[in-house]
Amino acid sequence: MDPRIRLLLRIIDERRGRILATFGETSRLLGISEAHLRRLFRTEVGVSLGHHVLAARMAQAAQRVKNSTFSMKEIAFASGYDDISNFYRDFKKVHGRSPRQLRVEQLQLRLRNEESPLGDLPSSTASMD
């Protein structure tokens, strides 16, 4: 893989789904034109740079939705969104459901996994006096 793309992937990973302020700044940092960066990235990674950045941001957002009690607005802002409606649109595009739906599914899963201690006992043992 091209070392510039490897470096860019590392930057995206370390910055949790974000690049520098613009693609132009990122391409200048890597010493290539923005158009060449986009083509090279697609060739090396198999998806567009924008798609990869969006997927990385949404993966981080999904972790926040699942593992925190922050509001959706706080999660949207932490994910780099100024407009919560854009956050909801992108989240649903990537994950196939809204952030709230994902949080509800995660909570239901946790509830199912937390079984009552008496519920684990065989019926013959539970009826012993």
Order of alpha helices (4+ residues) and beta strands (2+ residues): alpha-alpha-alpha-alpha-alpha-alpha-alpha-alpha
